[in-house]
């Protein structure tokens, strides 16, 4: 997107380490119009200081846009911390059952009327009525699902943390940004990642050993799902860029669903044992 598509429309982009508050200010240029970031970040689970970055944006007349798909408004409300616009992949936790491709953009009434609606009218990226209805039905249970899946994910993360080389769950005290995460989130959602020392071979071995957890690159589903980001979601990114992001070959990302967490833990336990962990 930023390397190929944006330049065709005269859009210049600067990539920063979202965790580094100073980096945001240093990256501001005379033509900077938007700060765009995702927190927690996929799949590294890095946390951005929403309040600080959005305040910096406002001080420089810059619009702040937050991708809040991992948490949804149930667990994190970026506008409460100063965000101008919040974007969602409604395909994920909002739907909750992997049924539709959908998205949502939230902002002020002025933004919706002056920016979003004219763009949609002229370019046509609108949901079909049926897909919109499916997402609306998902919203009816979103609060219950988001909170229960967060609890389940925390339980699973705690259970396997000692078996893996690195655990990436902001709800656990071992995460370097745990305190920041808990200051701006009610809970950390159903998704986390972990790293195995054995690289791609060991990661693939674990995936193939899973019995209850499905292999899929979707997230937010009511079923537990696991994937290998380097060969799926981030396959199109150069190895050098993946390394810079921290998306290593031994990383697996998991979405914990609504199953009894003891069943998920048992499945991961036997899979980890089969790959020598």
Number of C-alpha atoms within 10 A of each C-alpha: 7 12 9 8 10 12 12 10 8 8 12 13 16 11 10 15 14 20 15 13 16 12 13 19 14 9 12 17 10 6 9 17 17 14 20 17 21 21 23 25 16 19 23 22 23 23 22 23 18 26 16 13 25 23 16 19 24 14 9 14 12 18 16 24 23 24 20 21 27 27 26 24 19 16 19 24 19 24 20 11 16 18 22 21 19 23 19 22 18 24 25 24 29 32 27 26 19 17 13 17 14 20 18 15 15 16 17 11 10 9 13 15 12 11 12 15 13 12 13 11 10 8 9 10 11 13 14 9 8 10 17 18 12 18 25 15 14 19 17 12 13 20 16 11 24 28 19 18 29 24 20 23 28 23 17 21 23 15 16 15 16 11 15 13 14 17 23 23 29 27 24 20 11 13 17 14 19 17 14 14 25 15 11 20 20 17 21 28 32 30 30 27 23 23 20 23 16 17 13 19 13 20 23 18 16 22 21 13 18 21 14 16 22 16 16 15 15 19 26 30 24 21 19 25 23 24 23 26 22 22 12 11 14 16 12 10 13 11 15 10 11 17 13 11 14 13 22 20 23 21 29 25 23 27 27 32 27 19 16 11 20 13 13 22 21 16 17 22 16 16 19 22 13 15 17 12 17
